Amino acid sequence: MGMATRPTTDRLRETLFNVLSPRIRGAAFLDLYAGSGAVGIEALSRGAAQADFVERAPKALKALRGNLEKLGMTTGFRIHAAAVGTFLRRAISANPRPERYEVLFLDPPYDAAEEYELALSLLGGAAAGLLVAGAVVIAEQRRKDHLEDRYGLLERTRLLEQGDAALSFYSASGGN
């Protein structure tokens, strides 16, 4: 998949799903910058009703499709071969109404800092309509990198650090 794709470690993924366990069953899950799909596939295996994968890199898309096929998964997911910004802008204007998600995970390449700003700003602003009331947005980042405490309506509620990685948990505040 190349250097741009950095899979979430098993240990960090386990920590993530331990935190999410009370809210994952029956949830609509959005996996942004999905890579091989490991996080969204884990969400499905833990009872998410639906997982949408957003990835634009051809090699990562091939790996994602291969992983779903190997696991015999044929329903309960959609793959969107698009850049995250493009997907979010299109999704919010979907007719008759946009898809809405309870859990959103984003894990852009660590060296693409602008992608964090783009995705979190859209989710806290123009694309906030994709979040159901009480939704959680989780960003995986390098531990040493700084994410803002607030992006529009999104406010960081928790920061978990593990090894060289960290998970920032955001929830929508205000009028969503």
C-alpha positions in Angstrom: 0.0 0.0 0.0 3.0 2.3 0.2 4.4 4.7 2.8 1.3 6.9 2.8 -0.8 4.1 4.3 -0.1 3.4 7.9 -2.4 0.9 9.5 -3.8 1.5 13.0 -1.9 -0.9 15.3 -3.8 -3.8 16.8 -3.3 -2.5 20.3 -4.6 1.0 19.4 -7.6 -0.5 17.6 -8.4 -2.6 20.6 -8.2 0.5 22.8 -10.4 2.4 20.4 -13.1 -0.3 20.4 -13.0 -0.8 24.2 -13.9 2.9 24.5 -16.5 2.7 21.7 -18.1 -0.7 22.8 -21.2 0.8 24.4 -22.1 2.7 21.2 -20.9 0.5 18.3 -23.8 -2.1 18.1 -26.3 -1.0 15.5 -24.3 2.2 14.6 -23.7 3.7 11.2 -19.8 3.9 11.1 -17.8 6.2 8.7 -14.2 5.3 8.1 -12.4 8.2 6.5 -9.0 7.6 4.9 -9.9 3.9 5.3 -6.7 2.4 3.9 -7.0 -1.4 4.2 -10.3 -1.0 6.0 -9.2 -2.6 9.3 -11.0 -0.1 11.5 -14.3 -0.2 9.7 -14.1 -4.0 9.3 -13.6 -4.2 13.1 -16.6 -2.0 13.6 -18.7 -4.3 11.5 -17.4 -7.4 13.4 -18.4 -5.7 16.6 -22.0 -5.1 15.5 -22.1 -1.8 13.5 -25.1 -1.9 11.3 -23.3 -0.2 8.4 -19.8 0.9 7.6 -18.9 3.4 4.9 -15.3 3.4 3.7 -13.8 6.5 2.1 -10.4 6.0 0.4 -8.9 7.4 -2.8 -5.5 5.5 -3.2 -5.9 2.7 -5.7 -3.6 0.3 -3.8 -5.4 0.9 -0.6 -8.8 0.4 -2.3 -7.5 -2.9 -3.7 -6.4 -4.0 -0.2 -9.7 -2.9 1.3 -11.8 -4.9 -1.3 -9.5 -7.9 -0.9 -9.9 -7.8 2.9 -13.7 -7.6 2.7 -13.7 -10.5 0.2 -11.3 -12.7 2.3 -13.7 -12.2 5.3 -16.7 -13.1 3.2 -18.3 -9.7 3.8 -20.8 -8.9 1.0 -23.3 -6.6 2.7 -23.4 -3.9 5.4 -20.8 -1.6 3.8 -20.2 0.9 1.0 -16.9 1.8 -0.5 -16.5 5.4 -1.7 -13.5 5.8 -4.0 -13.0 9.5 -3.4 -10.9 12.1 -1.6 -12.4 12.8 1.9 -13.1 16.5 1.2 -15.0 15.6 -2.0 -16.9 12.8 -0.2 -18.0 15.0 2.7 -19.1 17.9 0.4 -21.1 15.5 -1.8 -22.6 13.6 1.1 -24.1 16.6 2.8 -26.0 17.6 -0.3 -27.2 14.0 -1.1 -30.9 13.8 -2.0 -33.4 13.1 -0.6 -31.3 13.5 2.5 -27.7 12.8 3.6 -26.6 9.6 5.3 -26.0 10.2 9.0 -23.4 8.5 11.3 -23.1 7.8 15.0 -19.3 7.0 14.8 -16.8 8.6 12.5 -13.1 7.7 12.4 -10.4 9.5 10.5 -6.8 8.5 10.1 -5.2 10.5 7.4 -1.5 10.0 6.6 0.4 11.6 9.5 2.4 13.8 7.1 -0.8 15.2 5.6 -1.6 17.6 8.5 -3.9 19.7 6.2 -6.2 16.6 5.9 -6.9 16.7 9.6 -7.8 20.4 9.4 -9.9 19.8 6.3 -11.9 16.8 7.6 -12.5 18.1 11.1 -13.4 21.6 10.0 -15.9 20.2 7.5 -17.4 17.8 10.1 -17.6 20.7 12.6 -19.1 23.0 10.0 -20.6 22.5 6.6 -20.8 18.7 6.9 -22.1 18.7 10.6 -25.4 17.4 9.2 -23.8 14.0 8.7 -23.6 13.6 12.5 -26.5 12.3 14.5 -27.2 13.8 17.9 -24.6 12.4 20.2 -22.2 11.3 17.5 -18.5 10.8 18.2 -15.7 11.7 15.8 -12.3 10.1 16.5 -9.0 11.3 14.9 -5.9 9.1 15.1 -2.8 11.2 15.1 0.9 11.1 15.9 1.2 11.7 19.7 3.6 14.6 19.1 1.3 16.4 16.6 -1.2 19.0 17.8 -4.9 19.0 16.9 -7.2 21.8 18.0 -9.6 21.4 20.9 -12.4 22.7 18.8 -13.3 22.7 15.1 -16.6 24.6 14.7 -19.2 22.5 16.5 -16.8 19.7 17.3 -15.2 19.9 20.7 -12.5 17.5 21.9 -13.8 15.5 24.9 -11.0 13.0 25.4 -7.4 12.4 24.3 -5.9 8.9 24.6 -2.2 8.5 24.1 -0.6 5.1 23.4 3.0 4.7 22.2 3.7 7.1 19.4 0.0 7.5 18.5 -3.0 9.3 20.1 -6.8 9.3 19.6 -8.7 12.5 19.9 -12.4 12.1 20.6 -14.7 14.9 19.5 -18.5 15.5 20.0 -20.7 18.1 18.5 -21.7 20.9 20.7 -24.4 23.5 20.2 -27.2 23.2 17.7 -26.8 19.9 16.0 
